[in-house]
């Protein structure tokens, strides 16, 4: 499962590219189709959080079968069924995916620059094969670990890196529930 989260009015905690041209989505999808093991390809689909860009839709339709493109706003539901979530940007979808299960992030090193406070986390996530700066290395990791993805994901080092990152991002607890509880009390 690949998630591309774009926003026409970006306001994020990192420096990042805004235009889909910069994300090279077309190249990304073609490479996955070319290098991903056949048994994995049949389970490969794209689930954007929401569609708003006509160019994005065209790229998806050019590279994928219609049944590989999930419906608009189905992201949360699809997370529960995904064996592995592959994100192409470190935005909210990445955080949501990390909280639910096996997730990797594939980005270009100089296109997404974390704030200084997160650089240590990024290095730890890279070391534990959660963040990849090479599409080929990410696909190799997926192909090698697909049959027993939890062996990698549930290893102590990987869990520790994910937990530290989520804790530092204050993403462990359901903040919506916390906010609702606070409002109900006050």
N, C-alpha and C positions, 0 to 999 in steps of 0.2 A: 504494500500500500504506500503510495506516495502522496504527500500532502504539499500543496502549493498554496500558501496563504498570502494573497495580495490584498492591498488596501489602496483605494484611490486617494485617501487622505492619511498618509502614514504619520504615526506618532509613537515611536518605539524607543527602547532603552539602548539601542545600538545604532551605529552608523551603518547604513545598508543601501543597496540599490533599490530603486523604486520601479523602474521600467522592466517589463517582462523580457525585453531584448537583452538586458544585462543578465538575466537569470539563465539564459540559454536553455530554456525548457525543451525545445525541439531536440537539441543535441542530447540532453539528459535522457529523454524517453527513448530515442533511437539506440543509445548505448545500452540501456537496460534491456531492450528487446534483443539486441545482438549478443550480449554477454551473460545474461541470466540463464541459469540452467532451465531446461525445458519443463521439468516438473514444477519449478517455481513460477515460470511465466504464466501458467494457467491460473495461478492465484494472485497475479499481479493486477492491481487496479489503482486508479487515481481517485482520490476523494478530497477535493478542495473544500475548505470550510464554506465558501460561497463563491458563486460565479458572478463576476461583474464586468469582465473584460471580453469583448468579442474575439480579440486576437487569441486570448488564452483558450477559448473554446475551439477555435479553428485548429490550433496546434494539437490539442488533445484528439480531436476527430481525425486528424491526419495520421497520427501515430498509434492510435488504439482502436480496438473494437468497441462498439457502443456499450457492450456489457462490462467493459473494463472501466467505464466512467460512471462513477456513483452520482447520485442525485444531489442537487444543491441542498445545503443544510443537513446532510445526513452524516456529517463527520462524527459527531458524538456517539451515535449509534454504531457506526462502523468501527470505532475504537474498541468496542467490547468484543468484536469478532476477529480482529486482526491478529495474526500470528507475529507479525513484525511491522512496525510503522517506520517508514522512511520519509524523513522531512528534508526539504531543500532550503529551509531558512530557519533561523533560530527565533521564531516568534511564538505567539501563544499556542499554536497547534503543537509545536515541539514540546512545550511544557506540559500541555494536556496529555500528549502521547507518553512522555516519560513517566507520568503519574499512573498510567494504566498498564504498562508492560513494555516488552522489548521494542526499543526505538533506536534508530540511528539518525544522524544528521549529516548531510553531505553539502558542504559549502566550499566556496573558494576562499582561501585564507585572507586575501586582501580585500575582498568585497564585503565581508561581514566582520567588523572589528568590535570585539566586546569592550566594554568599559574596563578600565584598569582593575576594578574590584572583581571582575569575573575572569580575568586572564588565567589565574591559577586553576579555576574550575574547568575552563576550556582545555587546558593542558592535561588535566586529570581525565576528562572525558575522552580526549583524543587517545591517551595512553590505554584506555580500557575499551577502545574500539566502539565508541558511541558517536564521536565526532570524527568525520573523515574529510580531508582536504583533497582527496583524490577519488574520483568516481570509480576508477578501475579497482582500487583497493577496497572500496565499500562493496562493490559487486562481488569481488573475490571473497570477502568476509561473509556475505550473505550466502553465497554458494557453498562455502565450507561449513557453515553453522546451521543451515536450514533444517536439517533432519533432527537436530537436538538444540534448538535455539536457546532453551532454558539453561543448558549447561554454561553457556557464555553469560546470559543475562542474570542468572541467579548466583553467579560466582561472587565470593565475598568482595573482591576488588571492584567489580562492576557495580554491585549494589552500594558499596560505600561511596563510590564516585557519584552515582546518581543521587543518592540521599544527601550528600553534602551540597551538591548543586541545587537541588530542590529546596533544601533548607536555606541556603544563602539567597535564593530567589523568593523565599517565603511562600513556597508553593506546596507545602506538605498538606496542610489542612484545606478544606473546602472553604475558601474565603467568602463565597456567596452565603453559605450556611452561617458562618461567623457573623456576617453583616446582618443577616435576617434576625439572628438571635439578639444581637446588640439592639437593633431597632425595636424588637418586640419588648425588650426589657425597659427601654427608655421611652 
